[in-house]
């Protein structure tokens, strides 16, 4: 099952020397900065445009080089930056029907992303990980397993770090583990990107506000497998008849809840929850494909801690245990978190609306929680779904105006022995810039409580 040394043949990248490139948006986790630096290093003339003002972006702008070939157009986009460029680099979160993307297309301007540019210039072999839930943890697990085995591994993609600055270090002997979102895959499909190892954790409706339909979302996720070759590998959930049947020319391997793993894991597994066991099973398969040994894989599992904002234990105070699961941006991921606990739960849920069905989430909330703070845009819909369950015992509900108000309310409606859980089941963009900011605000509320010393 070990993948031999493969010739990595990236698609031909665009010519960047002397190119007039427009970078649309600085991005949340530094991708806009990284791609701007990369383009300048390649000899391009770069216009960086963002809806935010210079004042709002001053921390990020300080990381940009002082270069005469860099022009900043901030506080809004200009059509001429998209109609007169040679290349437009978009944030993958920008929908394809955006008016400025249309402008570029109408003028036959090439459109790419930070991830596409990385892929086209990368010499290392690639493990690509996607799924509606669990892809960050699975990607980080694979990376940890490879590192424990002494394999040269680099982690990046949607997990929050650009690997463009690492390109000089990425030889053909190295491995790159990429967490890939449906947005990134939508654009990667255009360059026929084919990972040496593809991992799909699961699939549930998500990001329908961006993709429009579940079928379009599914189609973009399938791009991870679409261009694979017979000498590559696809690792799929065998208990999902849809995903396990996705077309690919790669060799297939499957994982399921009922699997006897290729090596013992349960005696070293410390990550909480059935969903995390599935993530480990998928990661074990991927690490095996590239030759990581059993001892190294088991050691990596034993030492692995939850990533920030992913069912992250923040500690106990006043007899209550606090968990930050801000990255639970789908109902399914929040349900998985709720099923971990046997203690009484007070939940902070809700956020921006991605157009997904909340009924199953509401049913689990009714059965697993004592009280729920229903936050943000989806608060009313989630309350309606909870009340529609028809249960004689409905948790106490509130509709706070801020996370601070929600946190205070959960304290007032909890007791010694309770778990206070931020697991929103929704995106964060109504109140916050991203899930990380939401999680850090939750952490800050707990730190403020500790500093005060009492309720």
Rosetta blueprint (number, residue, H / E / L):
1 X L
2 X L
3 X L
4 X L
5 X L
6 X L
7 X L
8 X L
9 X L
10 X L
11 X L
12 X L
13 X L
14 X L
15 X L
16 X L
17 X L
18 X L
19 X L
20 X E
21 X E
22 X E
23 X E
24 X E
25 X L
26 X L
27 X L
28 X L
29 X L
30 X L
31 X H
32 X H
33 X H
34 X H
35 X H
36 X H
37 X H
38 X H
39 X H
40 X H
41 X H
42 X L
43 X L
44 X L
45 X E
46 X E
47 X E
48 X E
49 X E
50 X E
51 X L
52 X L
53 X L
54 X L
55 X L
56 X L
57 X L
58 X H
59 X H
60 X H
61 X H
62 X L
63 X L
64 X L
65 X L
66 X L
67 X L
68 X L
69 X L
70 X E
71 X E
72 X E
73 X E
74 X E
75 X L
76 X L
77 X L
78 X L
79 X H
80 X H
81 X H
82 X H
83 X H
84 X L
85 X L
86 X L
87 X E
88 X E
89 X E
90 X E
91 X L
92 X L
93 X L
94 X L
95 X L
96 X L
97 X L
98 X L
99 X H
100 X H
101 X H
102 X H
103 X H
104 X H
105 X H
106 X H
107 X L
108 X L
109 X L
110 X E
111 X E
112 X E
113 X E
114 X H
115 X H
116 X H
117 X H
118 X H
119 X H
120 X H
121 X H
122 X L
123 X L
124 X L
125 X E
126 X E
127 X E
128 X E
129 X E
130 X E
131 X L
132 X L
133 X L
134 X L
135 X H
136 X H
137 X H
138 X H
139 X H
140 X H
141 X H
142 X H
143 X H
144 X H
145 X H
146 X H
147 X H
148 X H
149 X L
150 X L
151 X L
152 X L
153 X E
154 X E
155 X E
156 X E
157 X E
158 X L
159 X L
160 X L
161 X E
162 X L
163 X L
164 X H
165 X H
166 X H
167 X H
168 X H
169 X H
170 X L
171 X L
172 X L
173 X L
174 X L
175 X E
176 X E
177 X E
178 X E
179 X E
180 X L
181 X L
182 X H
183 X H
184 X H
185 X H
186 X H
187 X H
188 X H
189 X H
190 X H
191 X H
192 X L
193 X L
194 X L
195 X L
196 X L
197 X E
198 X E
199 X E
200 X E
201 X L
202 X L
203 X L
204 X L
205 X L
206 X L
207 X L
208 X H
209 X H
210 X H
211 X H
212 X L
213 X L
214 X H
215 X H
216 X H
217 X H
218 X H
219 X H
220 X H
221 X H
222 X H
223 X H
224 X H
225 X H
226 X H
227 X L
228 X L
229 X L
230 X L
231 X L
232 X L
233 X E
234 X E
235 X E
236 X E
237 X E
238 X L
239 X L
240 X L
241 X L
242 X L
243 X H
244 X H
245 X H
246 X L
247 X L
248 X L
249 X L
250 X L
251 X E
252 X E
253 X E
254 X E
255 X E
256 X L
257 X L
258 X L
259 X L
260 X L
261 X L
262 X L
263 X L
264 X L
265 X L
266 X L
267 X L
268 X L
269 X L
270 X L
271 X L
272 X L
273 X L
274 X H
275 X H
276 X H
277 X H
278 X H
279 X H
280 X H
281 X H
282 X H
283 X H
284 X H
285 X H
286 X H
287 X H
288 X H
289 X H
290 X L
291 X L
292 X L
293 X L
294 X H
295 X H
296 X H
297 X H
298 X H
299 X H
300 X H
301 X H
302 X H
303 X H
304 X L
305 X L
306 X L
307 X L
308 X L
309 X L
310 X L
311 X L
312 X E
313 X E
314 X E
315 X E
316 X E
317 X E
318 X L
319 X L
320 X E
321 X E
322 X E
323 X E
324 X E
325 X L
326 X L
327 X L
328 X L
329 X L
330 X L
331 X H
332 X H
333 X H
334 X H
335 X H
336 X H
337 X H
338 X H
339 X L
340 X L
341 X L
342 X L
343 X L
344 X L
345 X E
346 X E
347 X E
348 X E
349 X E
350 X L
351 X L
352 X E
353 X L
354 X L
355 X L
356 X L
357 X L
358 X L
359 X H
360 X H
361 X H
362 X H
363 X H
364 X H
365 X H
366 X H
367 X H
368 X H
369 X E
370 X E
371 X E
372 X E
373 X E
374 X E
375 X L
376 X L
377 X L
378 X L
379 X H
380 X H
381 X H
382 X H
383 X H
384 X H
385 X H
386 X H
387 X H
388 X L
389 X L
390 X L
391 X L
392 X L
393 X L
394 X L
395 X L
396 X E
397 X E
398 X E
399 X L
400 X L
401 X L
402 X L
403 X H
404 X H
405 X H
406 X H
407 X H
408 X H
409 X H
410 X H
411 X H
412 X H
413 X L
414 X L
415 X L
416 X L
417 X L
418 X L
419 X E
420 X E
421 X E
422 X E
423 X L
424 X L
425 X L
426 X L
427 X E
428 X L
429 X L
430 X L
431 X L
432 X L
433 X L
434 X L
435 X H
436 X H
437 X H
438 X H
439 X H
440 X H
441 X H
442 X H
443 X H
444 X H
445 X H
446 X H
447 X H
448 X H
449 X H
450 X H
451 X H
452 X H
453 X L
454 X L
455 X L
